[in-house]
């Protein structure tokens, strides 16, 4: 009987210790640095995004590092800008010639200098002109970015979740 009680007690302690919850945002920085191997400088988000974009044969796949860097600089969920490219241009495959405009920016009439320029610009404007001005979720961004579409926000959210299902410290969805 004593052995059974000890076994139950040890099991209960182990169960309690294994269920201690840790919120990702308490140990992650902007755009889920919880997925970074700091010692080796490896960011799992880059490879995750690159593989995702490769599945769509996207010309943006080689710019995965830039998407992550500009998301971190602007405090964005790293999945947001690439997801917009999915909705607006099938991840950069259907754009006006030589425009680097995978975002439907200015209804496709705007041309950027390069892919990196476009990623930097769109990331910064999403932060300063949308999120910082009262549109912190995809649904609220959609009302300004793509009116009067009733599907844009849902489609962006779909790709956000396809890129990575890990809930991050952003309430973007």
Buried (B, 14 or more C-beta within 10 A) or exposed (E): EEEEEEEEEEEEEEEEEEEEEEEBBEEBEBBBBBBBEEEEEEBBBBEBBBEBBBEBEBBBBEBBBBBBBBBBBBBBBBBBBBBBBBBBBBBBBEBEEEBBBBBBBEEBEBBBEEBBEBBBBBBBBBBEEBBEEEBBBBBBBBBEBBEEEEEBBEBBBBBBBBBBEBEBBBEBB
